[in-house]
């Protein structure tokens, strides 16, 4: 996963990794950040369908604060509509359900983005 660049959620400096496996409707993934979040913040992972799709952002949870890792094992109706995965830094106990500014992101490989 890399930092955002002009007009994209990814493409800059590498700041983490995403190991992704999708079979039918089940998504299994592990996302790891190289650095901890700032004091008073937590990392949150998101799938989103960009481009011609709806632009809907789906939170897949908060990263473990001990090892900066998020483990995903989720059954979805159609996971392949999502085209990007990204991480935001959110305030602890954030009441706003929308994503904050993107810290890192990555484009999802085919068959995602359909």
C-alpha positions as a printed Julia matrix, in Angstrom:
114×3 Matrix{Float64}:
   0.0     0.0     0.0
   1.31    3.43   -0.9
   0.62    7.05   -0.04
  -1.82    9.05   -2.2
  -0.57   10.92   -5.26
  -2.24   13.6    -7.36
  -5.74   12.38   -8.13
  -5.23    8.82   -6.82
  -5.5     7.08   -3.46
  -2.16    5.32   -4.1
   1.08    5.56   -6.08
   3.46    7.3    -3.66
   5.75    5.93   -0.96
   5.18    2.39    0.32
   3.78    2.51    3.87
   2.14   -0.9     4.28
   1.1    -4.21    2.75
  -2.15   -5.91    1.76
  -2.34   -9.68    1.29
  -5.69  -10.41   -0.38
  -7.5   -13.61   -1.3
 -11.06  -13.7    -2.63
 -13.01  -16.82   -3.43
 -16.58  -16.5    -4.69
 -18.11  -14.15   -2.11
 -15.55  -14.51    0.69
 -12.75  -11.98    1.1
  -9.79  -12.87    3.28
  -7.09  -10.26    3.73
  -4.4    -8.98    6.05
  -3.4    -5.33    5.91
  -0.34   -4.14    7.81
   0.86   -0.58    8.31
   4.61    0.07    8.65
   4.15    2.87   11.2
   1.67    3.38   14.07
  -1.0     6.09   13.84
  -0.49    9.47   15.51
  -1.43    9.89   19.17
  -5.22    9.93   19.59
  -5.86    8.22   16.23
  -6.52    4.7    14.96
  -6.22    3.19   11.49
  -9.4     2.04    9.72
  -9.57   -0.07    6.53
 -12.0     0.6     3.66
 -13.08   -0.94    0.37
 -14.49    1.46   -2.21
 -15.75    1.26   -5.77
 -14.27    4.15   -7.73
 -14.62    5.33  -11.29
 -17.92    4.58  -13.02
 -19.29    2.77   -9.97
 -21.19    4.18   -6.98
 -18.22    5.44   -4.96
 -19.58    3.66   -1.89
 -17.04    3.29    0.94
 -17.31    0.17    3.13
 -15.47    0.14    6.44
 -13.96   -3.27    7.18
 -12.74   -2.37   10.64
 -10.14   -0.89   12.9
  -6.52   -2.02   12.86
  -5.17   -3.77   15.95
  -3.29   -1.09   17.86
  -0.61   -3.53   19.09
   0.71   -4.62   15.7
  -0.92   -2.17   13.23
  -2.66   -5.07   11.45
  -6.21   -5.58   10.19
  -7.46   -9.1     9.48
 -10.48   -9.38    7.2
 -12.56  -12.54    6.75
 -15.9   -11.43    5.36
 -18.64  -12.83    3.15
 -20.03  -10.18    0.81
 -22.86  -10.15   -1.72
 -20.51   -9.01   -4.5
 -16.99   -8.12   -3.34
 -15.76   -7.66   -6.89
 -17.51   -4.3    -7.3
 -14.8    -2.75   -5.11
 -11.78   -1.39   -6.95
  -9.57    0.07   -4.19
  -8.58   -0.61   -0.6
  -7.36    2.24    1.56
  -6.55    3.14    5.14
  -7.59    6.28    6.99
  -6.42    7.69   10.3
  -9.53    8.28   12.41
  -9.89    9.92   15.81
 -10.28    7.43   18.66
 -14.04    6.91   19.26
 -14.86    8.76   16.02
 -18.65    9.32   15.77
 -18.5    10.15   12.01
 -19.12    7.01    9.89
 -17.48    8.5     6.79
 -13.79    8.02    5.97
 -11.28   10.7     6.93
  -8.25   11.57    4.81
  -6.54    8.59    3.17
  -3.15    7.59    4.62
  -2.37    4.78    2.14
  -4.19    2.88   -0.56
  -3.91    0.32   -3.31
  -5.78   -0.64   -6.45
  -7.37   -4.08   -6.17
  -6.34   -6.68   -8.78
  -8.66   -8.35  -11.3
 -11.4    -9.64  -10.85
 -12.08   -6.65   -8.56
 -13.45   -3.48  -10.11
 -16.19   -5.19  -12.14
